Amino acid sequence: MQAIGQLAGGIAHDFNNLLTAITGHCDLLMLRHDKADPDYADLDQISQNANRAAALVRQLLAFSRKQTLKPQIMDLRDTLSELTHLLNRLVGERIVLTFDHDPALRMIHADRRQLEQVIMNLVVNARDAMPEGGDIAICTDNLRLEARTEFGRATLPAGDYVRVQVCDQGCGIAADDLAKIFEPFFTTKRTGEGTGLGLSTAYGIVKQTGGYIFCDSTPGEGSCFSLFFPAHDRGNPEEVQAPAPSGPIRARRDVEATVLLVEDEAPVRAFASRALKLQGFDVLEAACAEDALSLLADRRLVVDVFVTDVVMPGMDGPAWVRTALRDRPGTKVIFMSGYAEDIFSEGRPPVPGAAFLAKPFSLSDLTALVARQLEGGG
């Protein structure tokens, strides 16, 4: 399973580079076509299908636990409350959906959007297990484990947890199948009814969040999925994720700014360079870290922002940036990657003030983030 995950993560990384180039050059073309232009609809179709491909890649990254997460301190009751309407539409009229929350429920540290995906996957599976209708119960509570406790084949460390349970009254899962339900492409549904990626994706998201997921099931009686997340105290205001800006921030053309763009994939570098130049930035390009450092050896060269890929042949992004910052401590930094943000931070101190841009990204994503870094917003 670990080997399959590593393979999936590597494939997803390569696809994210391809999708960045596809969506990026599509954005550039759309800038040159008015919505009334007959070609605009075709370009829009390319963009939409590239976004669908990106969603599939996110599933691969979720399974391999290398997706980009944006965790925040959150209250599960709020998340489930906002999901209620959508979940009721998903289950239909034959299913009764009930919620039971602990009034003193602790906070958790998770990516809201990804956690919503997990809950929806579990509810849809519960619905499909009850074709004649029934009840689905979603319960949340606090749980304290005084000692290491075994659940199935896993052992939970002692500590405080928030538990979420999604239980149904469906057909249940046979004992032989229960051990394989989190494997990719394994499904008990009939051909054409399921891909076998839903539970493996949920498993990857929960594990990458630092949680645990288990399933108890009795054939003919139903199934209950239990999710355990480490409990957190309510965060400080600065820990809560700020809302995303409503629209792209255009570069301030009255400010001279030079960007050093370091990317080993030529199509991605070509798109990113053109996008930044369209916003009025001066752009220096390098195909690898060594080339970037050679450029920076010229002390007369003024660079305001480093925009660099993380995983490259030879020296990686964080390594060359740390080297460059010794002589240019005030330079802003943006890391780009098709992997999760934490792939380059494990075991090493973070680069102060650095921002992260997940691939695939759009033209406006890139230019808005560069502008925010220049303005000191990070």
C-alpha positions in Angstrom: 0.0 0.0 0.0 2.9 2.4 0.8 4.6 1.6 -2.5 1.3 2.2 -4.4 0.9 5.5 -2.5 4.4 6.7 -3.5 3.7 5.7 -7.1 0.4 7.6 -7.1 2.0 10.7 -5.5 4.8 10.7 -8.1 2.3 10.4 -11.0 0.1 13.1 -9.5 3.1 15.5 -9.2 3.9 15.0 -12.9 0.3 15.5 -13.9 0.1 18.7 -11.8 3.0 20.1 -13.8 1.2 19.2 -17.1 -2.1 20.6 -15.8 -0.4 23.9 -14.7 0.9 24.3 -18.2 -2.4 23.5 -19.9 -4.6 25.7 -17.6 -2.0 28.5 -17.7 -1.7 28.7 -21.4 -5.5 28.4 -21.7 -5.7 31.4 -19.3 -3.3 33.4 -21.6 -5.5 32.6 -24.6 -8.7 33.6 -22.8 -7.2 37.0 -22.0 -6.9 37.6 -25.8 -10.5 36.6 -26.6 -13.7 38.3 -25.7 -16.6 36.2 -24.3 -18.5 36.9 -27.5 -15.7 35.4 -29.6 -16.7 31.9 -31.0 -13.3 30.5 -29.7 -14.0 31.6 -26.1 -16.5 28.8 -25.5 -13.9 26.2 -26.7 -11.3 27.6 -24.4 -13.7 27.6 -21.5 -14.3 23.9 -22.2 -10.6 23.2 -22.1 -10.3 25.0 -18.8 -13.3 23.2 -17.2 -12.0 19.8 -18.3 -8.5 20.6 -17.0 -10.1 21.5 -13.6 -11.9 18.1 -13.6 -8.6 16.4 -14.3 -7.1 18.4 -11.4 -9.8 17.1 -9.1 -8.9 13.5 -10.0 -5.3 14.2 -9.3 -6.3 15.6 -5.9 -7.8 12.2 -5.2 -4.5 10.5 -6.0 -2.7 12.9 -3.8 -5.2 12.3 -1.0 -4.7 8.6 -1.2 -0.9 9.0 -1.1 -1.2 11.6 1.7 0.7 14.2 -0.3 -2.1 16.5 -1.1 -2.1 20.2 -0.2 -4.0 20.8 3.0 -5.0 24.2 4.5 -5.7 23.2 8.1 -7.3 25.5 10.5 -8.7 25.3 14.1 -12.4 24.5 13.5 -15.6 23.3 15.2 -17.0 20.2 13.6 -20.5 21.2 14.6 -20.3 24.3 12.4 -18.9 22.3 9.4 -21.6 19.6 9.7 -24.3 22.3 10.1 -23.2 23.9 6.9 -23.2 20.5 5.2 -26.7 19.5 6.3 -28.6 20.9 3.4 -26.3 19.3 0.8 -26.2 16.0 2.7 -30.0 15.8 2.8 -30.1 16.4 -1.0 -27.5 13.6 -1.5 -29.4 11.0 0.5 -32.8 11.6 -1.0 -36.3 11.2 0.5 -36.0 7.6 1.7 -33.2 8.3 4.0 -33.5 10.0 7.4 -30.3 11.9 8.4 -29.9 12.7 12.1 -27.2 14.5 14.0 -26.2 14.2 17.6 -23.5 16.6 18.9 -21.7 16.8 22.2 -22.5 20.3 23.5 -19.0 20.7 24.8 -17.3 19.4 21.7 -13.6 20.3 21.4 -12.0 21.9 18.4 -9.9 20.0 15.8 -7.1 21.1 13.4 -8.1 20.1 9.9 -8.8 21.3 6.3 -12.5 22.2 6.2 -13.0 21.4 2.5 -11.2 18.1 2.7 -13.1 17.0 5.8 -16.4 17.9 4.1 -15.3 15.5 1.3 -14.7 12.7 3.8 -18.1 13.1 5.4 -19.9 13.3 2.0 -18.1 10.1 0.9 -19.2 8.2 4.0 -22.8 9.5 3.8 -23.1 8.5 0.1 -21.7 5.0 0.9 -24.2 4.7 3.7 -27.0 5.8 1.4 -26.0 3.2 -1.3 -26.0 0.5 1.4 -29.7 1.2 2.0 -31.5 1.1 -1.3 -34.9 0.7 0.4 -34.2 3.6 2.8 -33.3 3.8 6.5 -31.5 6.0 9.0 -28.0 7.5 8.9 -26.8 8.9 12.2 -23.8 11.3 12.5 -22.6 11.7 16.0 -19.8 13.7 17.5 -18.3 13.4 21.0 -15.1 14.0 23.0 -13.1 11.0 24.0 -10.1 10.7 26.4 -7.8 7.7 26.2 -5.9 7.2 29.4 -3.5 4.7 27.8 -2.6 3.4 24.3 -5.7 1.7 22.9 -6.0 -0.8 20.1 -8.7 -0.3 17.5 -8.7 -3.0 14.8 -5.2 -3.2 13.5 -4.1 0.3 14.7 -3.1 1.6 18.1 -4.2 5.1 19.2 -1.8 6.9 21.5 -3.2 8.1 24.9 -4.7 11.6 24.7 -7.8 13.7 24.0 -9.7 13.0 20.8 -12.8 14.3 18.9 -14.7 11.3 17.5 -17.1 11.4 14.6 -19.3 8.4 13.8 -21.3 7.8 10.7 -23.6 4.8 11.1 -26.2 3.2 8.8 -28.7 0.4 8.9 -27.6 -1.0 5.6 -26.5 -4.4 4.2 -23.2 -4.3 6.1 -19.8 -5.5 4.9 -18.6 -9.1 4.8 -15.6 -9.9 7.1 -13.4 -10.8 4.2 -14.1 -7.4 2.5 -13.7 -5.3 5.7 -10.0 -5.6 5.7 -9.7 -4.3 2.1 -12.3 -1.4 2.1 -9.6 1.3 2.3 -7.6 -0.1 -0.6 -7.7 2.0 -3.9 -10.1 0.6 -6.6 -11.6 -2.0 -4.2 -15.4 -1.7 -4.1 -18.3 -4.0 -3.1 -20.6 -2.1 -5.5 -21.6 -3.4 -8.9 -19.6 -2.5 -12.0 -20.3 1.0 -13.0 -21.6 2.1 -9.5 -18.3 2.9 -7.8 -14.7 3.6 -8.5 -13.3 2.3 -5.2 -11.5 5.6 -4.6 -14.0 7.2 -2.2 -12.9 5.3 1.0 -9.2 5.3 0.0 -9.4 9.1 -0.5 -11.1 9.5 2.9 -8.5 7.3 4.5 -5.7 9.4 3.1 -7.3 12.7 4.1 -7.9 11.5 7.7 -4.4 10.1 8.1 -2.7 13.2 6.6 -4.7 15.3 9.1 -3.2 13.2 11.9 -6.4 11.3 12.6 -7.6 7.7 12.4 -10.5 6.0 10.7 -12.0 2.6 11.5 -15.1 0.6 10.3 -17.2 -1.8 12.3 -19.8 -3.7 10.3 -22.2 -6.7 10.7 -23.7 -8.1 7.5 -27.4 -7.5 7.4 -27.3 -5.0 10.3 -25.2 -2.0 9.0 -21.9 -0.3 9.3 -20.4 2.4 11.5 -17.3 4.4 10.5 -15.5 6.1 13.4 -13.1 9.0 12.8 -10.7 10.1 15.6 -9.0 13.5 15.5 -6.6 15.0 18.1 -8.5 17.5 20.2 -7.4 21.2 20.2 -8.3 24.1 22.3 -10.0 27.1 20.6 -7.3 28.9 18.6 -6.1 32.4 18.7 -7.6 34.8 16.1 -4.4 34.7 14.1 -4.7 30.9 13.9 -8.0 31.0 12.1 -7.7 30.9 8.4 -8.4 34.3 6.8 -11.0 34.3 4.0 -9.6 34.3 0.5 -9.6 37.6 -1.3 -12.7 38.0 -3.5 -10.8 38.6 -6.7 -7.3 38.7 -8.2 -5.0 41.4 -7.0 -3.3 43.2 -9.9 0.3 44.1 -9.7 1.0 47.7 -8.9 2.5 48.9 -12.1 3.9 52.0 -10.5 6.3 49.9 -8.5 9.3 48.4 -10.1 9.6 44.8 -9.1 11.9 42.0 -10.4 10.9 38.3 -10.0 13.4 35.4 -10.2 11.5 32.4 -11.5 13.1 29.0 -11.0 11.3 26.0 -12.6 12.7 23.0 -14.3 9.6 22.2 -16.3 9.9 24.4 -19.4 6.1 24.7 -20.2 5.3 25.8 -16.7 8.2 28.3 -16.6 7.1 29.7 -20.0 3.5 30.2 -18.8 4.5 31.7 -15.4 7.0 34.1 -17.0 4.4 35.4 -19.5 1.8 35.8 -16.8 4.1 37.8 -14.6 5.3 40.0 -17.5 1.7 40.7 -18.4 1.3 42.2 -15.0 4.3 44.5 -15.4 6.9 42.6 -13.5 10.5 42.2 -14.7 11.2 38.4 -14.9 14.5 36.6 -14.7 14.3 32.8 -15.5 16.3 29.9 -14.4 15.9 26.2 -15.1 17.5 24.9 -11.9 18.8 26.1 -8.5 22.4 26.2 -9.7 21.5 28.6 -12.5 19.5 30.8 -10.1 22.5 31.1 -7.7 24.8 31.9 -10.7 22.5 34.8 -11.6 22.4 36.0 -8.0 26.2 36.0 -7.9 26.0 39.4 -9.6 25.6 41.7 -6.6 24.4 44.5 -8.8 21.2 42.5 -9.6 18.2 43.5 -7.6 15.6 40.8 -7.1 12.4 41.4 -5.1 10.7 38.0 -5.2 11.9 34.4 -5.6 9.3 32.2 -7.2 10.6 28.7 -7.2 9.5 25.1 -7.6 10.2 22.8 -4.6 11.3 19.5 -6.2 13.9 19.9 -8.9 16.9 17.9 -10.1 20.0 18.8 -8.1 19.5 21.3 -5.3 15.8 21.7 -4.3 13.9 24.9 -3.9 14.2 25.4 -0.1 18.0 24.6 -0.2 18.9 27.2 -2.8 16.5 29.8 -1.3 18.2 29.5 2.2 21.6 29.9 0.5 20.4 33.0 -1.4 18.8 34.6 1.6 22.1 34.8 3.4 23.2 37.6 1.1 19.6 38.9 0.3 17.7 38.6 3.6 14.9 40.9 2.6 13.8 39.0 -0.5 10.2 37.7 -0.6 9.7 34.0 -1.3 7.0 31.9 -3.0 7.3 28.1 -3.3 5.4 26.2 -6.0 4.7 22.5 -5.9 2.4 19.7 -7.0 3.1 18.0 -3.7 1.8 19.0 -0.3 3.2 22.0 1.4 4.8 20.0 4.2 7.0 17.9 1.8 9.9 20.4 2.1 9.4 21.5 5.8 9.9 18.2 7.6 13.0 18.2 9.7 14.0 21.7 8.6 13.1 25.2 9.9 10.6 27.0 7.7 11.7 29.8 5.4 10.5 33.0 7.2 7.6 34.7 5.4 7.5 32.3 2.5 4.2 31.7 0.8 3.1 28.4 -0.9 1.3 28.0 -4.2 -0.1 24.6 -5.0 0.0 23.3 -8.6 -2.0 23.4 -10.8 -2.5 27.2 -10.4 -4.1 29.8 -12.6 -2.7 33.0 -14.0 -4.6 35.0 -11.4 -3.5 32.7 -8.5 0.2 33.3 -9.4 0.0 37.1 -10.0 -2.2 37.7 -7.0 0.2 35.9 -4.7 3.3 37.7 -6.0 1.5 41.0 -5.6 0.5 40.2 -2.0 4.1 39.2 -1.1 5.3 42.5 -2.5 2.8 44.3 -0.4 3.9 42.4 2.7 0.7 40.4 3.1 2.2 36.9 2.6 
